[in-house]
Amino acid sequence: MSDKKPMTYKDSGVDIKAGEEMVESIKGVVQDTHGPEVLTNIGGFGGFFKPDLGSFENPVFVSSVDGVGTKLIVAFKAGKYDTVGQDLVNHCVNDIAVCGAKPLFFLDYFSTGKLEQHVGVDVVKGFAKACKENGVALIGGETAEMPDIYDEGEFDLAGTIVGIVDQKKVINGSDIQKGDVLLGFKSSGLHTNGYSLARKVLFSKYNVENYVEELGSTVGDELLKVHKSYLSLITELKDMDGVHGFSHITGGGIVGNTKRILPEGLKLDIDWEGWKRPPVYNLMQEIGNVPEEDMQATFNLGVGLIAVVSENEAEAVKKKAEELGEEVIEVGSVV
């Protein structure tokens, strides 16, 4: 008999039992996002969802996949893990809501070097919280423990959203025309984009726990503000007369995202001085001497969603948004 020490999967850095315990501990919060459409106890290899298609003439499924980017590094530094899951769900929800879709279900992927249960549970609780707020079922997920891929305390996230829209109600910007007005709606911070530049600039001067007078908060709290969901706002506005398109302002900024829905031959005229930017942007530009061109192409600058609306209906749309508690910013027009 060999006197070699047996080498187990746990010795290699993967603890199956820890993974099973985490799955068991999150069952309740996950099931709390389930409605009657989620068919449980069928099989463990896939999530089953049975949508009610009765109100659709020609239903089309709409999907999107994304991550949180280097915002995760701020979470690692701050030791705060219950917001990045919300960021991911809300980002994905917005991406399909601007197409006119109603989000149905979400699947997550959480990968780490060594599974720390409290971290994984906080992340999944964030997924579940945002899913519940958006009326979305969290029907599947994968927790992967991959030693040697990540440094200690690091993890990565990805998520997929699936929604539905009647084909005749797809919003793709095809109705946008010259003279349309760009109505902007406030972001809740940097959302999930531009963090590589934001970190490089802000952490050159501050630590994550430093309180900054201009921000009225610590650097960590400012950078970990939860990415806002615009689902309820879009749902209220999308069937109004004159609403021709929506743009979710993510990587690429206001122009980079909004031009994606413009018909050929049209351009954007942005009034960059037309609104007051939140203090974090001025602070970054000052500390890093960041060129204005980079600011515009990297950050949302305080505007997380844009509705492209006909000039004649702009006042009615503004009024409706304000009734919903949203401050409206006139960002520019289509030319």
C-alpha positions as CSV (number, residue, x, y, z in Angstrom):
1,M,0.0,0.0,0.0
2,S,1.3,3.4,-0.9
3,D,2.4,5.7,1.9
4,K,1.6,8.8,-0.2
5,K,-0.8,11.2,1.4
6,P,-4.2,11.0,-0.4
7,M,-5.0,14.2,-2.3
8,T,-8.6,15.3,-2.2
9,Y,-10.7,17.8,-4.1
10,K,-10.7,19.9,-0.9
11,D,-6.9,19.8,-0.8
12,S,-6.9,21.4,-4.3
13,G,-8.9,24.3,-2.9
14,V,-12.5,23.2,-3.7
15,D,-14.9,22.6,-0.9
16,I,-18.0,20.8,-2.2
17,K,-19.6,20.8,1.2
18,A,-19.2,24.6,1.6
19,G,-21.0,25.0,-1.8
20,E,-23.8,22.8,-0.7
21,E,-24.2,24.6,2.6
22,M,-24.4,27.9,0.8
23,V,-27.0,26.7,-1.7
24,E,-29.1,25.4,1.3
25,S,-28.8,28.8,3.1
26,I,-30.0,30.9,0.2
27,K,-33.0,28.7,-0.8
28,G,-35.5,30.9,1.1
29,V,-34.5,34.2,-0.4
30,V,-34.4,32.7,-3.9
31,Q,-37.8,31.1,-3.6
32,D,-39.2,34.4,-2.3
33,T,-38.7,35.8,-5.9
34,H,-40.8,33.0,-7.4
35,G,-44.4,33.4,-8.6
36,P,-46.7,30.7,-10.0
37,E,-44.8,30.9,-13.4
38,V,-41.8,29.2,-11.8
39,L,-42.2,25.4,-12.0
40,T,-40.2,23.8,-9.2
41,N,-39.3,20.3,-8.2
42,I,-39.0,19.2,-11.9
43,G,-35.2,18.8,-12.1
44,G,-32.1,20.3,-10.8
45,F,-30.3,21.0,-14.0
46,G,-32.4,23.9,-15.3
47,G,-34.9,26.5,-14.3
48,F,-38.4,26.1,-15.5
49,F,-40.6,29.1,-16.3
50,K,-44.1,29.0,-17.8
51,P,-45.1,32.5,-18.9
52,D,-48.7,33.5,-19.4
53,L,-48.8,34.4,-23.2
54,G,-52.5,35.1,-23.3
55,S,-52.2,38.9,-23.6
56,F,-49.6,38.7,-26.4
57,E,-50.4,38.5,-30.1
58,N,-46.9,37.8,-31.3
59,P,-44.6,37.3,-28.2
60,V,-40.9,37.9,-28.6
61,F,-38.3,36.9,-25.9
62,V,-35.6,39.5,-25.2
63,S,-32.4,38.6,-23.4
64,S,-29.3,40.3,-22.2
65,V,-26.1,39.3,-20.3
66,D,-23.7,41.5,-18.3
67,G,-21.3,41.8,-15.4
68,V,-20.5,44.5,-12.9
69,G,-17.0,45.3,-14.1
70,T,-14.3,46.6,-11.8
71,K,-16.9,48.1,-9.4
72,L,-16.3,44.7,-7.7
73,I,-12.8,45.9,-6.7
74,V,-14.5,48.7,-4.7
75,A,-16.7,46.1,-3.0
76,F,-13.6,44.0,-2.1
77,K,-11.9,47.1,-0.6
78,A,-15.0,48.1,1.4
79,G,-15.8,44.6,2.5
80,K,-19.4,45.3,1.3
81,Y,-21.0,42.6,-0.8
82,D,-24.8,43.2,-0.6
83,T,-25.1,45.8,-3.3
84,V,-23.2,44.5,-6.4
85,G,-25.9,41.8,-6.9
86,Q,-28.5,44.5,-7.0
87,D,-26.4,46.4,-9.5
88,L,-26.2,43.5,-11.9
89,V,-30.0,42.7,-11.8
90,N,-31.0,46.4,-12.3
91,H,-28.4,46.9,-15.1
92,C,-29.8,43.9,-17.0
93,V,-33.4,44.8,-16.3
94,N,-32.8,48.3,-17.8
95,D,-31.1,46.9,-20.9
96,I,-34.2,45.0,-21.9
97,A,-36.8,47.5,-20.5
98,V,-35.6,50.1,-23.0
99,C,-36.6,47.7,-25.8
100,G,-40.1,47.7,-24.4
101,A,-39.8,44.3,-22.7
102,K,-41.2,43.1,-19.4
103,P,-38.4,41.2,-17.6
104,L,-39.4,37.7,-16.5
105,F,-36.5,35.8,-15.0
106,F,-32.8,36.1,-14.1
107,L,-29.9,33.7,-13.8
108,D,-26.7,34.5,-12.0
109,Y,-23.1,33.2,-12.1
110,F,-20.8,33.7,-9.1
111,S,-17.2,32.6,-9.3
112,T,-14.5,32.9,-6.7
113,G,-11.2,31.4,-5.7
114,K,-12.2,30.2,-2.2
115,L,-15.9,30.3,-1.2
116,E,-16.5,32.5,1.8
117,Q,-20.1,31.7,2.6
118,H,-21.1,35.0,4.1
119,V,-19.8,36.8,1.0
120,G,-21.7,34.5,-1.4
121,V,-24.9,34.8,0.7
122,D,-24.7,38.6,0.7
123,V,-24.2,38.7,-3.1
124,V,-27.2,36.4,-3.7
125,K,-29.3,38.3,-1.2
126,G,-28.6,41.4,-3.4
127,F,-29.7,39.4,-6.5
128,A,-32.9,38.4,-4.8
129,K,-33.7,41.9,-3.4
130,A,-33.5,43.5,-6.8
131,C,-35.3,40.6,-8.5
132,K,-38.2,41.0,-6.1
133,E,-38.3,44.8,-6.6
134,N,-38.4,44.3,-10.4
135,G,-41.0,41.5,-10.3
136,V,-38.4,39.1,-11.7
137,A,-37.9,35.4,-10.7
138,L,-34.4,34.3,-9.8
139,I,-34.7,30.8,-11.3
140,G,-31.1,29.7,-11.6
141,G,-27.5,30.2,-10.6
142,E,-24.0,28.8,-10.6
143,T,-21.5,29.1,-7.8
144,A,-18.0,28.1,-9.0
145,E,-15.0,27.8,-6.7
146,M,-11.9,28.1,-8.9
147,P,-8.6,28.3,-6.9
148,D,-5.6,29.9,-8.7
149,I,-7.9,32.0,-10.9
150,Y,-8.7,34.7,-8.4
151,D,-6.7,36.2,-5.6
152,E,-7.9,35.8,-2.0
153,G,-11.1,37.6,-1.4
154,E,-11.9,38.2,-5.0
155,F,-14.9,37.0,-7.1
156,D,-16.7,37.8,-10.3
157,L,-20.3,38.0,-11.3
158,A,-22.3,37.7,-14.5
159,G,-26.1,37.6,-15.0
160,T,-28.6,36.9,-17.7
161,I,-32.1,38.4,-17.9
162,V,-34.9,37.1,-20.1
163,G,-38.0,39.2,-20.8
164,I,-40.9,39.4,-23.2
165,V,-42.6,41.9,-25.5
166,D,-45.2,41.8,-28.2
167,Q,-43.5,42.3,-31.5
168,K,-45.6,45.3,-32.5
169,K,-44.6,47.0,-29.2
170,V,-40.8,46.6,-29.6
171,I,-39.1,49.9,-29.0
172,N,-36.1,50.3,-31.4
173,G,-35.9,54.0,-32.1
174,S,-37.2,53.6,-35.7
175,D,-39.8,56.4,-35.1
176,I,-37.1,58.9,-33.9
177,Q,-37.1,62.0,-36.1
178,K,-35.3,65.4,-36.4
179,G,-36.5,67.8,-33.7
180,D,-37.2,65.1,-31.1
181,V,-36.2,66.1,-27.5
182,L,-33.9,64.1,-25.3
183,L,-35.3,63.9,-21.8
184,G,-32.8,62.7,-19.2
185,F,-33.5,61.0,-15.9
186,K,-31.1,61.1,-13.0
187,S,-28.7,58.2,-12.2
188,S,-27.8,57.1,-8.7
189,G,-24.1,57.5,-9.1
190,L,-21.7,55.9,-11.5
191,H,-24.0,52.8,-11.9
192,T,-21.7,50.1,-13.2
193,N,-19.5,51.8,-15.7
194,G,-16.3,53.8,-15.8
195,Y,-14.9,52.2,-12.6
196,S,-11.4,51.6,-14.0
197,L,-10.9,55.3,-14.5
198,A,-12.8,56.3,-11.3
199,R,-10.7,54.0,-9.2
200,K,-7.4,55.1,-10.8
201,V,-8.3,58.8,-10.1
202,L,-10.0,58.6,-6.7
203,F,-7.8,56.0,-5.1
204,S,-4.7,58.0,-6.1
205,K,-5.8,60.5,-3.3
206,Y,-8.3,58.7,-1.1
207,N,-8.8,55.3,0.6
208,V,-12.2,53.6,0.4
209,E,-13.1,54.6,3.9
210,N,-12.1,58.3,3.6
211,Y,-15.0,60.8,4.1
212,V,-15.0,63.5,1.5
213,E,-16.8,66.8,2.2
214,E,-17.7,67.4,-1.4
215,L,-19.4,64.0,-1.7
216,G,-21.1,64.1,1.7
217,S,-20.1,60.5,2.1
218,T,-17.1,58.1,2.1
219,V,-15.5,57.3,-1.2
220,G,-16.7,53.7,-0.9
221,D,-20.3,54.7,-0.2
222,E,-20.3,57.0,-3.2
223,L,-18.8,54.4,-5.5
224,L,-21.1,51.6,-4.3
225,K,-24.4,53.4,-4.8
226,V,-26.8,50.9,-6.3
227,H,-27.4,51.1,-10.1
228,K,-30.9,52.4,-10.4
229,S,-33.7,50.4,-12.0
230,Y,-35.9,52.5,-14.5
231,L,-38.4,49.7,-15.1
232,S,-41.4,51.3,-13.4
233,L,-40.7,54.7,-15.1
234,I,-40.2,53.1,-18.6
235,T,-43.4,51.0,-18.1
236,E,-45.4,54.2,-17.4
237,L,-43.9,56.2,-20.3
238,K,-43.5,53.7,-23.1
239,D,-47.1,53.7,-24.3
240,M,-47.4,57.5,-24.2
241,D,-47.9,59.4,-27.5
242,G,-44.6,60.7,-28.9
243,V,-42.2,58.4,-27.0
244,H,-39.9,57.2,-29.7
245,G,-37.1,55.5,-27.9
246,F,-35.1,54.9,-24.7
247,S,-31.4,54.8,-24.1
248,H,-29.8,53.2,-21.0
249,I,-26.6,55.2,-20.3
250,T,-23.9,52.6,-19.7
251,G,-20.3,52.3,-21.1
252,G,-19.9,54.8,-23.8
253,G,-21.8,57.6,-22.1
254,I,-24.8,59.6,-23.3
255,V,-23.8,59.9,-26.9
256,G,-22.3,56.4,-27.3
257,N,-25.5,54.7,-26.1
258,T,-28.1,57.0,-27.5
259,K,-26.7,57.0,-31.0
260,R,-27.3,53.2,-31.1
261,I,-31.1,53.8,-31.5
262,L,-30.9,56.7,-34.0
263,P,-32.1,56.1,-37.6
264,E,-29.4,56.8,-40.2
265,G,-28.8,60.4,-41.1
266,L,-29.7,61.8,-37.6
267,K,-27.3,63.0,-34.9
268,L,-27.4,64.2,-31.3
269,D,-27.1,67.8,-30.2
270,I,-26.2,67.6,-26.4
271,D,-26.3,70.6,-24.2
272,W,-23.5,69.6,-21.9
273,E,-24.0,72.7,-19.7
274,G,-27.7,72.0,-19.4
275,W,-27.6,70.3,-16.0
276,K,-25.6,70.3,-12.9
277,R,-23.4,67.2,-12.6
278,P,-23.2,65.4,-9.3
279,P,-20.1,66.3,-7.3
280,V,-18.2,63.0,-7.8
281,Y,-17.7,63.9,-11.5
282,N,-16.2,67.3,-10.8
283,L,-14.0,65.8,-8.1
284,M,-12.7,63.1,-10.5
285,Q,-12.1,65.6,-13.3
286,E,-10.2,67.9,-10.9
287,I,-8.0,65.3,-9.2
288,G,-7.2,63.4,-12.4
289,N,-7.2,66.3,-14.8
290,V,-9.5,64.1,-16.9
291,P,-10.2,65.6,-20.4
292,E,-13.8,66.6,-20.9
293,E,-14.0,64.2,-23.9
294,D,-13.1,61.3,-21.7
295,M,-15.6,62.3,-19.1
296,Q,-18.4,62.4,-21.7
297,A,-17.3,59.0,-23.3
298,T,-16.8,57.2,-20.0
299,F,-19.5,58.3,-17.4
300,N,-23.2,58.8,-17.3
301,L,-22.5,62.3,-15.8
302,G,-25.7,62.1,-13.6
303,V,-28.1,60.9,-16.4
304,G,-28.9,57.2,-16.3
305,L,-31.7,57.0,-18.8
306,I,-32.8,59.1,-21.8
307,A,-36.3,59.1,-23.4
308,V,-36.4,60.4,-27.0
309,V,-39.7,62.2,-27.3
310,S,-41.4,64.2,-30.0
311,E,-41.3,68.0,-29.4
312,N,-45.1,68.3,-29.3
313,E,-45.4,65.6,-26.5
314,A,-42.4,66.5,-24.4
315,E,-44.3,68.5,-21.9
316,A,-46.9,65.7,-21.3
317,V,-44.1,63.2,-20.8
318,K,-42.2,65.5,-18.4
319,K,-45.4,66.0,-16.4
320,K,-46.0,62.3,-16.2
321,A,-42.4,61.6,-15.1
322,E,-42.6,64.3,-12.4
323,E,-45.9,62.8,-11.1
324,L,-43.9,59.6,-10.7
325,G,-41.3,61.5,-8.6
326,E,-38.6,61.8,-11.3
327,E,-36.8,65.0,-12.0
328,V,-36.5,65.6,-15.7
329,I,-33.4,67.0,-17.4
330,E,-33.5,68.4,-20.9
331,V,-30.3,66.9,-22.3
332,G,-30.5,68.1,-25.9
333,S,-32.2,67.2,-29.2
334,V,-32.1,65.1,-32.4
335,V,-30.7,67.0,-35.4
